[in-house]
Amino acid sequence: MAEQKLSAAPRPIQGVRRSTTHSGVTHVRTYQSGQYVVVGNHLAQHRELSLTAIGLATHIFSVPESTPVDIRSLAERFPEGRDRIAFALRELEAYGYLRRVRERTEDGQLVTRTYAHHAPVDVACAGVAGIERRPTGGRARTREAVAGVSREETAQEDDLAPCEVPSDSAAAGEPDVVAPPVEPPEAPAPRGPLHEKAVRLLAGLRRADERLTLSLRDVHRLAPAVVAWFERGAAPAAVLRTLTADLPVTMKHPAGVLAYRLRELLPPPLPAVPEPPPVTAGVHRPHPFQECDGCERVFRAPEPGRCRDCRYGQATAEGTVRAA
């Protein structure tokens, strides 16, 4: 009986050349006539990018132009969640493989256009994405910095501002300069009763016209303009009449129409109310009491003297004497 050899060499796979290396990967290349994408080693072997970012960049490079590559579309296409995809997009944007720019179309709509760079460009995005580019050994800290900045952000493409191209000195190989930290947003101003009154007026515009149905964001954005009307003495009925009268037949952006009317039709401030006259200016005071010199009767008169009866009796007696 033949001796069994447990260490016998495995049979080679048909169609695969034998590698001269003892371990590691062996490439099995197949000629492809079409439907392929060329990816540079600067991306495929990037030392700082995560594996999710490298795979996402490969997918973006392979799709035709005009394909949506926003966070929502990518989350529907791949099993990764919105947070991981948003983090990977910020990585690619920080290292110059993506650039997202807000642009206006011919009809005035604001859209986000994504530019995919198959070769990386020197872009300083530290102030936009919160990523500090490090030459080597900074991947873990980079991921922590991005996660700390964007933990509470909504993973939407429109929330990210476009990157800015650095000067020629940065392109020459000088060390990257970290952008200054972003200042925290200012605390919202306290809202008084006028603001709440303005919010109720704007939210109730849809009762007058269904086309004036505003979002909560538009209501709070237009409320300060309505408060300015109230501060200038305008009544809520006057503001409502200004916003709802003679509206155009076709309105694509009702919030823009209302903002224009609130800004352009703002009335002037009311003139100052004249001060009321003093209380004592027009009041008639009675004459003081006087004591009659003839009969000692008390009567009102501006000056001391005789009363009316005494004066009448004295005049009658003088007339009798003259007649005699």
C-alpha positions in Angstrom: 0.0 0.0 0.0 1.4 3.4 -1.0 2.3 5.9 1.8 0.0 8.8 2.1 1.7 12.2 1.8 -0.1 14.9 3.8 2.1 17.7 2.6 1.5 17.1 -1.1 1.4 20.2 -3.3 -2.1 21.4 -4.3 -3.1 21.1 -7.9 -2.6 24.4 -9.8 -5.7 26.2 -10.9 -6.3 26.0 -14.6 -5.8 29.3 -16.4 -3.9 31.0 -13.6 -0.2 31.5 -13.8 1.8 30.4 -10.9 3.2 33.2 -8.7 6.8 33.4 -7.7 5.9 34.9 -4.4 5.2 32.8 -1.3 2.3 34.9 0.1 0.2 37.9 -0.7 -2.1 38.7 -3.6 -1.8 37.3 -7.0 -3.4 39.3 -9.8 -5.6 37.4 -12.3 -5.9 40.0 -15.1 -8.5 39.7 -17.8 -8.7 41.9 -20.8 -11.8 44.1 -20.8 -12.8 45.8 -24.0 -15.1 48.3 -22.4 -17.2 49.2 -19.3 -14.2 49.9 -17.1 -12.8 52.8 -15.2 -9.2 53.8 -14.7 -8.3 54.6 -11.1 -4.9 55.9 -10.2 -2.7 54.4 -7.5 -2.8 57.8 -5.8 -6.4 57.0 -4.8 -6.4 53.2 -4.7 -3.3 53.2 -2.3 -4.0 56.4 -0.5 -2.6 56.3 3.0 -5.0 58.7 4.7 -8.4 57.9 3.1 -10.7 55.3 4.6 -11.6 52.2 2.6 -15.2 53.6 2.3 -14.0 56.8 0.8 -11.7 55.0 -1.7 -14.6 52.7 -2.8 -17.0 55.6 -3.0 -14.6 57.6 -5.2 -14.2 54.6 -7.5 -18.0 54.4 -7.9 -18.4 58.1 -8.5 -15.6 57.9 -11.2 -17.4 55.1 -12.9 -20.8 56.6 -13.3 -21.7 58.8 -16.3 -22.2 62.5 -16.0 -25.4 63.9 -14.6 -25.7 60.9 -12.3 -26.9 62.0 -8.8 -24.2 61.4 -6.2 -25.8 63.2 -3.2 -26.0 61.5 0.2 -29.6 60.5 -0.2 -29.0 58.8 -3.6 -25.8 57.0 -2.4 -27.6 55.8 0.7 -30.3 54.3 -1.4 -27.7 52.6 -3.7 -25.3 51.2 -1.0 -25.9 49.5 2.4 -23.8 52.0 4.2 -25.8 54.6 6.2 -26.0 58.3 5.6 -23.5 59.1 8.2 -20.7 56.9 6.8 -21.4 58.2 3.3 -21.4 61.8 4.4 -18.1 61.2 6.2 -16.5 59.6 3.1 -17.7 62.5 0.9 -16.1 65.0 3.3 -12.8 62.9 3.2 -12.8 63.0 -0.6 -13.5 66.7 -0.5 -10.7 67.4 2.0 -8.1 65.6 -0.1 -9.1 67.2 -3.4 -11.1 64.4 -5.1 -14.4 66.1 -4.9 -15.6 69.7 -5.0 -19.2 70.8 -4.4 -20.3 74.2 -5.5 -23.7 76.0 -5.1 -24.8 77.3 -8.4 -28.0 78.9 -9.8 -29.8 77.5 -12.9 -31.3 79.5 -15.7 -34.7 79.5 -13.9 -33.2 80.8 -10.7 -33.1 77.6 -8.7 -30.2 77.0 -6.4 -28.5 73.6 -6.9 -25.4 71.8 -5.8 -23.0 70.7 -8.5 -20.4 68.0 -7.8 -17.1 68.0 -9.6 -15.2 64.7 -9.4 -11.4 65.1 -9.9 -9.8 61.9 -11.2 -6.5 63.4 -10.2 -6.4 65.2 -6.8 -6.1 68.9 -6.6 -4.6 70.8 -3.7 -7.6 72.1 -1.9 -7.7 73.4 1.7 -11.0 72.3 3.1 -10.2 72.4 6.8 -12.5 75.4 7.3 -15.3 73.7 5.4 -15.2 70.0 6.4 -13.4 70.3 9.7 -10.5 67.9 8.5 -6.9 68.7 9.2 -4.7 67.3 6.5 -1.6 65.6 7.9 1.3 64.2 5.9 1.5 60.8 7.7 0.1 59.1 10.7 -2.9 61.3 11.2 -5.7 59.2 9.9 -7.1 58.3 13.4 -7.1 61.8 14.6 -8.5 63.0 11.2 -11.5 60.6 11.6 -12.1 61.8 15.2 -12.0 65.4 14.1 -14.5 64.9 11.4 -16.8 62.8 13.6 -16.6 65.5 16.3 -17.5 68.3 14.0 -20.2 66.6 12.0 -21.9 64.4 14.6 -24.9 66.7 14.9 -25.0 67.8 11.2 -27.6 66.5 8.9 -26.0 64.4 6.2 -27.1 66.4 3.2 -25.0 67.6 0.3 -26.5 71.1 0.4 -25.2 71.7 3.9 -21.6 71.6 2.7 -19.9 74.7 1.3 -17.5 74.5 -1.7 -13.8 74.2 -1.1 -11.4 77.0 -1.9 -8.3 76.5 -4.0 -5.1 77.5 -2.1 -2.4 79.8 -3.4 0.6 78.8 -5.5 2.7 78.4 -2.4 0.6 75.6 -1.2 0.8 73.9 -4.6 4.6 74.1 -4.5 4.7 71.6 -1.6 4.8 73.9 1.4 3.2 72.4 4.6 -0.6 72.8 4.8 -1.9 75.5 7.0 -4.8 74.7 9.2 -7.7 77.1 8.8 -8.8 79.0 11.9 -11.6 77.4 13.9 -15.1 78.3 12.9 -16.7 80.6 15.4 -19.8 79.3 17.1 -23.1 80.7 15.9 -24.5 83.6 17.8 -27.3 82.9 20.3 -30.7 83.7 18.9 -32.1 87.0 19.9 -34.9 86.8 22.5 -38.3 86.7 20.9 -40.9 89.1 22.3 -44.6 89.3 21.9 -44.3 91.2 18.5 -42.3 88.2 17.1 -44.9 85.7 18.2 -47.6 88.0 16.8 -45.8 88.1 13.4 -45.4 84.3 13.4 -49.1 83.9 13.9 -49.9 86.3 11.1 -47.6 84.6 8.6 -48.8 81.1 9.5 -52.4 82.2 9.0 -51.9 83.6 5.5 -52.9 80.3 4.0 -56.4 81.0 5.3 -56.7 83.9 2.9 -54.9 82.2 0.0 -53.7 78.5 -0.1 -50.8 79.5 -2.3 -49.3 81.4 0.7 -48.6 78.2 2.6 -45.2 78.8 4.1 -42.7 76.5 5.6 -41.6 76.9 9.2 -38.2 78.2 8.1 -39.8 80.8 5.8 -42.1 81.9 8.6 -39.2 82.6 11.0 -37.2 84.2 8.2 -40.0 86.7 7.4 -41.0 87.4 11.0 -38.4 90.2 11.6 -39.7 92.1 8.6 -43.3 91.9 9.9 -42.1 93.0 13.4 -40.6 96.1 11.7 -44.1 96.9 10.4 -45.6 96.5 13.8 -42.9 98.8 15.3 -43.8 101.5 12.9 -47.4 101.5 14.0 -49.0 99.2 11.3 -52.0 97.2 12.4 -52.1 93.4 11.7 -55.1 94.1 9.4 -53.0 96.5 7.3 -50.1 94.0 7.1 -52.5 91.2 6.1 -54.0 93.4 3.4 -50.6 94.3 2.0 -49.5 90.7 1.8 -52.6 89.2 0.3 -54.0 91.9 -2.0 -53.5 91.8 -5.8 -51.2 88.7 -5.8 -49.8 87.5 -9.1 -51.6 84.7 -10.9 -48.5 82.5 -11.0 -46.3 82.3 -7.9 -43.4 79.8 -7.9 -41.9 81.3 -4.7 -44.5 82.8 -2.4 -41.9 83.5 0.3 -40.0 85.7 -2.1 -43.1 87.6 -3.1 -43.9 88.3 0.6 -40.3 89.3 1.3 -40.4 91.8 -1.5 -43.6 93.4 -0.4 -42.5 93.6 3.2 -39.2 95.2 2.2 -40.4 97.6 -0.6 -43.8 98.7 1.0 -42.5 99.3 4.5 -44.2 102.5 5.7 -42.3 105.3 7.3 -42.2 105.7 11.1 -45.1 107.5 12.7 -44.4 111.2 13.6 -43.9 112.0 17.2 -47.2 112.6 19.1 -47.3 116.2 20.4 -47.3 116.6 24.1 -50.7 117.4 25.6 -51.1 120.9 27.1 -50.7 121.3 30.8 -53.8 120.5 32.8 -54.0 124.0 34.4 -53.7 126.0 31.1 -57.4 126.1 30.1 -59.1 125.7 33.5 -61.1 128.7 34.8 -60.6 129.3 38.5 -63.3 131.1 40.4 -62.6 134.5 42.1 -61.6 134.5 45.7 -64.0 135.3 48.5 -64.2 139.0 49.5 -66.0 140.7 52.5 -68.3 143.6 51.6 -67.2 146.9 53.1 -70.9 148.0 53.5 -72.9 145.1 54.7 -70.0 142.7 55.6 -71.5 140.1 53.3 -69.2 137.5 51.8 -69.0 137.5 48.0 -66.7 136.5 45.2 -64.7 139.2 43.4 -61.2 139.7 42.0 -60.6 142.6 44.4 -62.0 143.8 47.8 -64.9 146.3 47.8 -68.7 146.3 48.0 -71.1 143.6 47.0 -73.5 144.0 44.1 -76.5 145.0 46.3 -74.5 147.7 48.1 -73.2 149.0 44.8 -76.7 149.1 43.4 -78.1 150.8 46.5 -75.3 153.4 46.5 -76.0 154.1 42.8 -79.7 154.6 43.4 -79.2 157.0 46.3 -76.8 159.1 44.3 -79.3 159.3 41.4 -82.0 160.5 43.7 -79.8 163.2 45.2 -78.9 164.5 41.7 -82.6 164.5 40.7 -83.5 166.6 43.7 
